[in-house]
Amino acid sequence: MVRQARVLAQATSDLVNAMRSDAEVEVDVDNSKKLLAAAKLLADATARMVEAAKGAAAYPENEDQQQRLREAAEGLRVATNAAAQNAIKKKLINRLENAAKQAAAAATQTIAAAQNAAASNKNTAAHQQLVQSCKAVADHIPQLVQGVRGSQAKPEDLSAQLALIIASQNFLQPGSKMVTSAKSSVPTVTDQAAAMQLGQCAKNLATCLAELRTSAQKAHEACGPMEIDSALTAIQTLRSELQDAKLAASNVQLKPLPGESLEKCAQDLGSTSKAVGSSMAQLLTCAAQGNEHYTGIAARETAQALKTLAQAARGVAASTMDPKAAAAMLDSARDVMEGSAVLIHEAKQALMSDGDAESQQRLAQVAKAVSHSLNNCVNCLPGQKDVDMALKSIGEASKKLLIETIPLASKSFQEAQNDLTQTAADLNQSAGEVVHASRSSSNQLASASGKFSQDFDEFLDAGIEMAGHTQKKDDQVQVIGNLKNISMASSKLLLAAKSLSVDPAAANAKNLLAAAARAVTDSINQLITLCTQQAPGQKECDNALRELEAVRGMLDNPSEPVSDLSYFDCIESVMENSKVLGESMAGISQNCKTGDVLAFGDCVGSASKALCGLTEAAAQASYLVGVSDPNSQAGHQGLVDPIQFARANQAIQMACQNLVDPQSSPSQVLSAATIVAKHTSALCNACRLASSKTTNPVAKRHFVQSAKEVANTTANLVKTIKALDGDFSEENRNRCRVATAPLIEAVENLTTFASNPEFASVPAKISNEGSAAQEPILQSARSMLDSSTHLLKTARSLVINPKDPPTWSVLAGHSRTVSDSIKSLITAIRDKAPGQRECDSSIDNINKCIRDIEQASLAAISQNLPSRDDISLEALQEQLTSTVQEIGHLIDPVSTAARGEASQLGHK
């Protein structure tokens, strides 16, 4: 040990002398001071080790002296690393540059090999998957090459080095997917030369990716601690650019860049605002846990998202014709940059003072301020202000419901009833227009939301007028309560429309909007049922017609799952609901003849529910048919399912609202409690599963902690629900209201954290061929709704005048059309069952292969099997091995898809 210490002392002495010589010739004064300071630290550490070595040599048996020598040697190692950090970093960056070059070249060769093999690939699904992975890699190659060039051009620039590291890390995932897709395609390529080339290129790329992963990791460890400072610098640069853009806008010199449009930039800004929020949630979690490595990554991702946000904000400002709107957009975006810079600075401070409660609290306050700035920025988008004005208008109008004494009616009961019915129809139609406009331009959404708020105001006045006709105080309270529910449902509809228009690709946004529209319809129906005294059967038919109109939108281009139903569940749902509908239609006809109005109303209600169920099942089945088409891009399961989290979040919020609603009955409270328990349990299980799968230690801890928070807040809520169930007093209801707030907050925070792209699944994308395959199901469902609407309108007339023979003939015709459309719907769903065509084709291919093997076996026995000169034995053995491995890998996925994931069967 002492002898090695002498060798080490001589080596460090040489290093100190070399560093002092470099400091003398260094032109940059700061670098010279850094070199001298590092040389002094190294010299001091060397001196301490020499003293320890002398002590160990004098007392060779003394354990304390040996321990001092070990500690001094470790101190010298740390000092040497610090002194030689720049040299080590340079070596690692050079290694990463070479690895990145090799990976880019290997990826280019693999893409070329994939294109060469495309013509002879028998498996359409495997080829489609390979094409998609090649496109993803092709998009990342320019960034990787640019990263290498930037690092070589500026070898001392930290930001250039970090850009190379980021480009390398971003390249790994798509590169690995392409390797997997290429290996999966090799066995199905009939051209032997093309198959061998593809397989060899895939192997070479896999080797290059392994080297790139190692090099990027080591370079990140060397440069990583500087990521937070680099992110801060990038954000401050963005702030300056936005300031320059505002100056250009004020001089009418700000022009859109090529390819920019108002709608595109608005959507980019909306979707990026969510990415910023998600990355900031990651940043807070990492900083709270004191993990410097992942805090640096989160800071980098935040800076990247903010760069996209700034570009989108500039594009919106440049594309708008209103100078004030442009200035407001740029100002709000600059506020986001300023707040984000403060947030990252506070995160850096929190890392230095790990566990400091005051620092954590300050960090949370800054995060709330940035979130507020983000919302302001989104609200500056075209159309958003109009939706906000509509929301404000609804809020102002709803204040009429807070008065203690309802004014006396100024119209007759019949006039008030007619007004309520007409304004209800107008409001329901406006709700449908808002749903449609949210998928169109911002101008259409602005117009639709303005009309909706106007129709709401008229409906509210009609509802208050109707409340003035009620004789009992309890009935009046019930009417006002229903009007409040409609007000809340209307606000939620506008918020959902606003959210979808900003980010149309957001998980479950389409379904949330459809659910909000249905909630408006349901709440209108409840009020109409309560208030109006129409001729027999009229209310029930009107309610059913509104419900059918609300679900019709489900059949407009179903590009995401409508429910959790599997394909087989959809078939079962269609069969059950068609049976109920058939019985209800027979009941409608029979009760019209007998004049049994109550039974007629029940049959109409049952028919409406069955038709809504049929529409939902048809929409879900058509989605599954679309994604199962071989030309569609199959989705990939991520760490969490964002749609599951969004649905659970919505269901829990709705259930909590029902819990605290004074109008809720004991059975409704029990139902709401069951919904809360079901969805919180599912979220906790999803968190535990995600925690067990992820390799990210910050995410692992956060998912476990989130599951605990959701479970604890649920347990507290359940206690208050039990107390409420025993005694429906105002005090118990208030306790229940207080207990819902922490649960809603915990679920909201979890949903935001889980929305990070790192965790999310990749949604399926339906091809044109997939859309064409959906059409028979959608056409049958639309025909069913159209004919059912006509049937209900005819039945509404017949129940008043059952002695009208021509109307009976019309009713019979509509009944036949409904029956025929349901038969065609069932046939279409069965014929289009996912994977059937692919299974039949695979069975034929396997049978053909079996026959070929039998023929070859007979030829071998009779010694007539011809030899092959076009391929070597080694290549055949390798091909056989890879094919058998690929078949082995597909057995479980095919089995799983056959049992419950029919949409994946064709792809597997």
HELIX and SHEET records of a PDB file:
HELIX    1   1 VAL A    2  VAL A   25  1                                  24    
HELIX    2   2 VAL A   29  ALA A   58  1                                  30    
HELIX    3   3 GLU A   63  ALA A   83  1                                  21    
HELIX    4   4 GLN A   85  ALA A  117  1                                  33    
HELIX    5   5 ALA A  118  SER A  120  5                                   3    
HELIX    6   6 THR A  124  ALA A  153  1                                  30    
HELIX    7   7 LEU A  158  SER A  185  1                                  28    
HELIX    8   8 VAL A  186  THR A  188  5                                   3    
HELIX    9   9 GLN A  192  CYS A  223  1                                  32    
HELIX   10  10 GLY A  224  MET A  226  5                                   3    
HELIX   11  11 GLU A  227  SER A  250  1                                  24    
HELIX   12  12 LEU A  262  ALA A  288  1                                  27    
HELIX   13  13 GLU A  292  SER A  319  1                                  28    
HELIX   14  14 PRO A  323  MET A  352  1                                  30    
HELIX   15  15 ALA A  357  ASN A  379  1                                  23    
HELIX   16  16 GLN A  384  SER A  398  1                                  15    
HELIX   17  17 LYS A  399  LEU A  402  5                                   4    
HELIX   18  18 PHE A  413  ALA A  437  1                                  25    
HELIX   19  19 SER A  442  ALA A  467  1                                  26    
HELIX   20  20 LYS A  473  VAL A  502  1                                  30    
HELIX   21  21 ALA A  509  CYS A  531  1                                  23    
HELIX   22  22 GLN A  538  VAL A  551  1                                  14    
HELIX   23  23 ARG A  552  LEU A  555  5                                   4    
HELIX   24  24 TYR A  567  THR A  594  1                                  28    
HELIX   25  25 VAL A  597  SER A  628  1                                  32    
HELIX   26  26 PRO A  642  VAL A  660  1                                  19    
HELIX   27  27 PRO A  666  LYS A  693  1                                  28    
HELIX   28  28 PRO A  697  GLY A  726  1                                  30    
HELIX   29  29 GLU A  730  ALA A  754  1                                  25    
HELIX   30  30 ASN A  768  ILE A  800  1                                  33    
HELIX   31  31 PRO A  805  ASP A  831  1                                  27    
HELIX   32  32 GLN A  836  ILE A  861  1                                  26    
HELIX   33  33 LEU A  873  GLY A  900  1                                  28    
HELIX   34  34 ALA A  902  LEU A  905  1                                   4    
END                                                                             
